[in-house]
Amino acid sequence: MMKDLKFWLIAFPVTLLLALAAIWLYRNISLKNSHRKWFKILFNSREWTSVIKAMEFMKEIEAFKANL
């Protein structure tokens, strides 16, 4: 009986904490937050850097087209 209680006193708060973290990340991961420190820590990889460079290049192309 005591083992069951200890299990639930550990498992439930950990599960709740991870679920709340997942919900918060789901709501906050977007390009509008790409300048924030936590975002850069999570998405600090070659793939993400390539995507950002490509997006900047697309913006530059659109600005060039607008000036024609």
Secondary structure, 3 states (H helix, E strand, C coil): CHHHHHHHHHHHHHHHHHHHHHHHHHHHCCHHHCCCHHHHHHCCCHHHHHHHHHHHHHHHHHHHHHHC
